[in-house]
Amino acid sequence: MKKSAIIGLITIAISVGILFSLNANTDTYSNFKQASLSDKEEHVMGYWEKSKGTYYDAVKDANHFSFHMKDEKGEVREVVYSGTKPQDFEKSEKLVLIGRMDKDKFYASKILMKCPSKYNNNLVEVNKNGKVEEVSKDGEKKI
């Protein structure tokens, strides 16, 4: 084969590889039912079920926070987060949980909160240490 043909094939292969890598992180939101069928971490969007309250006892275990959330399909499940209670959790309008289902509980590794604001529609991410950072709608941290 000619050198130009080999270079062309290599260029095409690299281009296809780049396209696949860009498309790899296109997670969509799921609900609790879909998360229970999955073996990987899922993004579940929903609302805090205020009538069931929250559980957080900083004296007993500062890294255990639990509450109930209603997903977009209306299913309510208990959520367990191994971190401190997010600041202004009660003020959040919408939640995005990243984590896994285990039996009837959802174990969140991250909590993204959409806080009410008259000026913007930003999400905030709560880290395990309780630090709150602003993130974009796809969960990427803003610089």
Summary of the structure (lengths in Angstrom):
residues: 143
radius of gyration: 19.8
end to end distance: 48.1
largest distance: 72.8
contacts: 369
relative contact order: 0.14
helix: 23%
strand: 37%
